[in-house]
Amino acid sequence: MTFMSSKEICQCIRSGKIKIAYYAIQFDPEKSEKIGQKIFVKPDPDENDTALDKAIRDYFFDSLKGDSLYFHTGPYVKIEYLTNLQRRRFRDGKTDVISLEKIKSLVVASGEHLVISTNEYIELSDDVGASICATVSKTDVGFSHVSTIIDPLWRGNLQIGMSNLSRRGCTLKYLDNLCSVRFHYLEGEIDGTWERRRNWKHFANNYFEEDKQPKIPISSEELDNIVIPWRDIALTRQEWETFIKRLCQGLGVTAALVTITFLNRLHIQLQTLSSLSENLRINEAEIGEVELNLARVQKDLDTLNTRIDKVENMVVASGEAGIAFSSLKNTEELRIPMSFLLSDESVSDESVSIYVLFKGISSSNLTYEVVLPEEESTVNSQSRKKEAILQVQYLGEVAEGEEISGTVEWIVAR
């Protein structure tokens, strides 16, 4: 089977083998016009053409492709449900036909199946057939149908069954591209009884004769708002199902993120605890070392205190006196008395030492001698008063009118 090219399609339309009329034509996405009468497409311009003929021809060529012809969404849509209970939920309980021409667009819920009318009315000769194929613009969003055919000798509009196979709602718009029709020639003659099929009853058989449509109140005024309450419920239910699914997915993702965050923080805390434990171990070692050093220092302090006590026990007496040298007296010898008590008779003069410290005057410029006389006086039965003489002479020179002064301290120790 070989499909016709666009040129062959135009030739068949010129010869009358294919006749196409439109229920409405669309000038732009926001503007369309209902024709209201059956006017077949004329592919070639004519001097008797009206503005409507030209508009129909332009609309046809906009829909014609290299080897196919776009058919568009027509004025009516029928929703197919599985049970009578679902059908009785419509407002009047009689019909489920929606006027797409009036509502302009319809959201098809996920899993919902529609029978959609075509905007095109078509007539075929006995040696021409056609195949109806899906368009990429519809299949890309999950809105597709099983490919069907147009029989030879067919007269009327088409009804296309389509389902929303996606998980989301798809929008069906009035006069939107619905399907692609590819024409072909037949080899040989067809059975004459085939013609009877053109009289099969379709809800969209011929929109130009609305009063002849069987059992479908197409011209009813109630068609404006038909099925809207039930579809609102259906779409709301579908939206709730979608919302719950997304909520569960979101909660799953949130739980995963919370778990990952918790594990990450737990890992950081464990690392911190490990670091703290290591630092604690190091600190404990340092504390032990500090305690050991403190013990050593304490021992040294005890030794020092012992020595201080010994020194204090060794010191018998101490004192200080002021000394001064002037230019007139620097050659003289200063005699400084140093008195002290010997409270222990066992302490003899030979076991006592006298230590002298000069302050304010350098000892290198001094010469001194401690003389310990033999005289002593008894203070009481337990103490003896002893007096030593410090003889000091300044060796340096003192300028006239000046004076060099200082102090001398002494300690008498055993």
RABEL-V383223 format. One record per residue. N is the residue number from 1. RES is the residue in three letters. PHI is phi in whole degrees, 0 to 359 (none if undefined). Layout:
N;RES;PHI
N;RES;PHI
//
This chain:
1;MET;none
2;THR;246
3;PHE;278
4;MET;284
5;SER;275
6;SER;297
7;LYS;294
8;GLU;294
9;ILE;298
10;CYS;295
11;GLN;296
12;CYS;295
13;ILE;291
14;ARG;296
15;SER;278
16;GLY;88
17;LYS;292
18;ILE;234
19;LYS;235
20;ILE;229
21;ALA;229
22;TYR;251
23;TYR;290
24;ALA;208
25;ILE;237
26;GLN;245
27;PHE;271
28;ASP;205
29;PRO;303
30;GLU;256
31;LYS;225
32;SER;218
33;GLU;221
34;LYS;281
35;ILE;283
36;GLY;83
37;GLN;210
38;LYS;276
39;ILE;241
40;PHE;283
41;VAL;292
42;LYS;243
43;PRO;293
44;ASP;253
45;PRO;297
46;ASP;220
47;GLU;293
48;ASN;266
49;ASP;296
50;THR;266
51;ALA;298
52;LEU;291
53;ASP;300
54;LYS;294
55;ALA;295
56;ILE;295
57;ARG;296
58;ASP;297
59;TYR;295
60;PHE;295
61;PHE;292
62;ASP;294
63;SER;269
64;LEU;275
65;LYS;245
66;GLY;302
67;ASP;220
68;SER;204
69;LEU;225
70;TYR;289
71;PHE;255
72;HIS;242
73;THR;293
74;GLY;270
75;PRO;281
76;TYR;232
77;VAL;227
78;LYS;243
79;ILE;266
80;GLU;261
81;TYR;245
82;LEU;278
83;THR;236
84;ASN;293
85;LEU;299
86;GLN;296
87;ARG;292
88;ARG;290
89;ARG;281
90;PHE;293
91;ARG;301
92;ASP;263
93;GLY;69
94;LYS;244
95;THR;220
96;ASP;233
97;VAL;268
98;ILE;244
99;SER;275
100;LEU;292
101;GLU;299
102;LYS;269
103;ILE;270
104;LYS;71
105;SER;210
106;LEU;219
107;VAL;273
108;VAL;268
109;ALA;291
110;SER;299
111;GLY;82
112;GLU;276
113;HIS;245
114;LEU;236
115;VAL;251
116;ILE;248
117;SER;281
118;THR;260
119;ASN;288
120;GLU;266
121;TYR;261
122;ILE;224
123;GLU;232
124;LEU;241
125;SER;280
126;ASP;280
127;ASP;243
128;VAL;231
129;GLY;232
130;ALA;209
131;SER;241
132;ILE;256
133;CYS;242
134;ALA;284
135;THR;259
136;VAL;295
137;SER;297
138;LYS;271
139;THR;292
140;ASP;297
141;VAL;257
142;GLY;84
143;PHE;250
144;SER;215
145;HIS;219
146;VAL;279
147;SER;299
148;THR;233
149;ILE;229
150;ILE;248
151;ASP;287
152;PRO;302
153;LEU;68
154;TRP;291
155;ARG;227
156;GLY;136
157;ASN;279
158;LEU;251
159;GLN;237
160;ILE;246
161;GLY;275
162;MET;225
163;SER;231
164;ASN;270
165;LEU;269
166;SER;274
167;ARG;268
168;ARG;238
169;GLY;289
170;CYS;249
171;THR;264
172;LEU;256
173;LYS;252
174;TYR;294
175;LEU;66
176;ASP;281
177;ASN;300
178;LEU;255
179;CYS;204
180;SER;242
181;VAL;253
182;ARG;243
183;PHE;265
184;HIS;208
185;TYR;273
186;LEU;263
187;GLU;264
188;GLY;95
189;GLU;270
190;ILE;262
191;ASP;291
192;GLY;295
193;THR;289
194;TRP;296
195;GLU;296
196;ARG;296
197;ARG;293
198;ARG;290
199;ASN;264
200;TRP;300
201;LYS;275
202;HIS;241
203;PHE;294
204;ALA;236
205;ASN;291
206;ASN;203
207;TYR;288
208;PHE;279
209;GLU;228
210;GLU;299
211;ASP;290
212;LYS;264
213;GLN;287
214;PRO;282
215;LYS;63
216;ILE;242
217;PRO;282
218;ILE;297
219;SER;272
220;SER;291
221;GLU;291
222;GLU;288
223;LEU;291
224;ASP;301
225;ASN;247
226;ILE;295
227;VAL;63
228;ILE;297
229;PRO;300
230;TRP;295
231;ARG;292
232;ASP;299
233;ILE;295
234;ALA;297
235;LEU;292
236;THR;298
237;ARG;297
238;GLN;296
239;GLU;296
240;TRP;295
241;GLU;298
242;THR;297
243;PHE;298
244;ILE;294
245;LYS;299
246;ARG;294
247;LEU;297
248;CYS;297
249;GLN;297
250;GLY;296
251;LEU;296
252;GLY;298
253;VAL;295
254;THR;297
255;ALA;299
256;ALA;297
257;LEU;296
258;VAL;296
259;THR;297
260;ILE;298
261;THR;297
262;PHE;297
263;LEU;297
264;ASN;296
265;ARG;293
266;LEU;298
267;HIS;298
268;ILE;296
269;GLN;296
270;LEU;296
271;GLN;298
272;THR;296
273;LEU;298
274;SER;298
275;SER;296
276;LEU;296
277;SER;297
278;GLU;295
279;ASN;296
280;LEU;296
281;ARG;298
282;ILE;296
283;ASN;296
284;GLU;298
285;ALA;296
286;GLU;294
287;ILE;297
288;GLY;300
289;GLU;294
290;VAL;297
291;GLU;298
292;LEU;297
293;ASN;296
294;LEU;297
295;ALA;298
296;ARG;296
297;VAL;298
298;GLN;299
299;LYS;297
300;ASP;297
301;LEU;297
302;ASP;299
303;THR;298
304;LEU;295
305;ASN;297
306;THR;298
307;ARG;294
308;ILE;296
309;ASP;299
310;LYS;297
311;VAL;297
312;GLU;298
313;ASN;289
314;MET;283
315;VAL;285
316;VAL;267
317;ALA;203
318;SER;208
319;GLY;184
320;GLU;209
321;ALA;207
322;GLY;272
323;ILE;228
324;ALA;208
325;PHE;231
326;SER;242
327;SER;296
328;LEU;270
329;LYS;241
330;ASN;294
331;THR;271
332;GLU;281
333;GLU;259
334;LEU;272
335;ARG;245
336;ILE;244
337;PRO;283
338;MET;232
339;SER;257
340;PHE;203
341;LEU;255
342;LEU;250
343;SER;274
344;ASP;243
345;GLU;294
346;SER;287
347;VAL;273
348;SER;269
349;ASP;294
350;GLU;290
351;SER;271
352;VAL;254
353;SER;242
354;ILE;243
355;TYR;250
356;VAL;243
357;LEU;225
358;PHE;263
359;LYS;233
360;GLY;91
361;ILE;228
362;SER;291
363;SER;290
364;SER;291
365;ASN;265
366;LEU;240
367;THR;232
368;TYR;216
369;GLU;207
370;VAL;258
371;VAL;250
372;LEU;251
373;PRO;293
374;GLU;279
375;GLU;291
376;GLU;206
377;SER;237
378;THR;265
379;VAL;277
380;ASN;208
381;SER;289
382;GLN;249
383;SER;230
384;ARG;234
385;LYS;267
386;LYS;236
387;GLU;227
388;ALA;252
389;ILE;243
390;LEU;260
391;GLN;258
392;VAL;235
393;GLN;226
394;TYR;274
395;LEU;267
396;GLY;276
397;GLU;255
398;VAL;241
399;ALA;296
400;GLU;293
401;GLY;83
402;GLU;256
403;GLU;212
404;ILE;250
405;SER;230
406;GLY;183
407;THR;227
408;VAL;228
409;GLU;243
410;TRP;222
411;ILE;226
412;VAL;254
413;ALA;233
414;ARG;288
//
